[in-house]
Amino acid sequence: MTNQNNQNNENNENNQNNLEKQNFGILPVGKNEDVEFSEELADEADRNAAQRAAAADARNEQE
């Protein structure tokens, strides 16, 4: 089981490295867009993103 976990971790790191090398410069930038958030469908990355967004909104309101 440990070998499988190690392989999964390596695959995840490789996928992340591949994403970092892609050019996302042509993607549209959203600002103040309403999006539907489903706690039921959210994974850990979604919950972390929601927390970061809330913190960014709070910082923006302080300025």
C-alpha positions in Angstrom: 0.0 0.0 0.0 2.9 2.4 0.8 4.3 2.0 -2.8 0.9 2.9 -4.2 0.7 6.0 -2.0 4.2 7.0 -3.0 3.3 6.6 -6.7 0.1 8.6 -6.2 2.1 11.4 -4.5 4.7 11.4 -7.4 1.8 11.6 -9.9 0.2 14.5 -8.1 3.5 16.4 -8.0 4.1 15.8 -11.7 0.6 17.0 -12.5 1.2 20.1 -10.5 4.5 20.8 -12.2 2.9 20.4 -15.6 0.2 22.9 -14.7 2.8 25.4 -13.5 4.5 25.2 -16.9 1.4 25.9 -18.9 0.7 29.4 -20.2 -2.6 30.6 -18.7 -2.1 34.2 -19.9 -4.9 33.9 -22.4 -7.5 32.9 -19.9 -10.2 35.5 -19.0 -9.8 37.1 -15.5 -13.0 37.1 -13.5 -13.7 39.8 -11.0 -16.6 39.9 -8.5 -18.4 37.1 -10.3 -21.2 35.2 -8.6 -20.5 31.5 -8.6 -22.5 28.7 -7.0 -20.6 26.9 -4.3 -21.8 23.5 -3.2 -20.4 22.3 0.1 -21.8 18.9 -0.8 -19.6 18.7 -3.9 -16.6 20.6 -2.6 -13.3 19.0 -1.9 -10.5 20.2 0.3 -9.0 22.4 -2.5 -12.4 24.1 -2.9 -12.8 24.7 0.8 -9.3 26.2 0.9 -10.1 28.4 -2.1 -13.3 29.6 -0.4 -11.3 30.5 2.8 -8.7 32.4 0.7 -11.4 34.2 -1.2 -13.1 35.3 2.1 -9.8 36.5 3.5 -9.1 38.5 0.3 -12.5 40.0 0.4 -12.0 41.0 4.1 -8.6 42.6 3.2 -10.2 44.4 0.3 -12.9 45.9 2.5 -10.3 47.2 4.9 -8.5 49.2 2.2 
